Amino acid sequence: MYIMRICKNNITDQIRDLFDANPLRIPEARIQPLCMLEVNNNKQKYLGEFKFLVKDGFKHMIDIKTAPVAQVSDVKTKKIDFKIGFDILGNFIKAFGLDPAAIGASVKGSDKMSFSFGNVVRKYIDTLELGQILVSNDIKGDPDNIFIEEISNKKNVKLALITDVLTSPDFSLSTYSSSNTHAEINIPLIQEYLSNIDTKLTVEKVSENEVKFNGDTPLTYAFTCVEINIDPETGKFSRGQWLDNIRSLRDTNVSSTEQIEIPKLLLDDNQANPLLIEF
């Protein structure tokens, strides 16, 4: 597991600026709201679902809402060096079950490239709703869980609860020559490759230098999370100002969530060179 720094581009800028979200290097379906990460010195490890952290189980229903995201749907990245770009896109291709080398053979002669995600959907939970449920029902984490016990006793380790994800079932690839003119993609070669493997992914020619890959399973490619703590003795959940604000909201009977700002956990705050996160 590692984190790789990439060049600044407009998609990661929008993801971070609009949604306070962390872009994933390898899109995957398991990254969903109400899942947990272990963050150790900016290195992330997927732990599992939040309900398994709760003593005696989490028996409350939290609605996972969905909404289309026009701001980043079909928005192309800036043109970047082909090798750098394809190193990144190769992981997207792997995530959809394809061999990057087979796709790379169809774009030989390209010096630059850009890519985009289509049909982007945001899935999210209301963190205030979750916080009120935790506080009102005195819900506690399970301090006897061996993973919680280990994490709670390490000061440099954080628990992050995923609250929002951005998903997409497809991506597009555009190629260019060194002079920034279009570099043609051998789409018949890609179609031949797809016809010889077991995949539900389809390919669509957008133009001579752009191809779209359409899948049937939306994959998460960015996420937002908040930090939570579990007391190693009592199992009590805490989130600093997060739960303090939730208590204030409940006690004063204020109904507008807009009056409370819930801090999100950005795994890197370098806006000039955003990170892609890999698990």
Summary of the structure (lengths in Angstrom):
residues: 279
radius of gyration: 21.1
end to end distance: 5.4
largest distance: 64.5
contacts: 859
relative contact order: 0.23
helix: 27%
strand: 35%
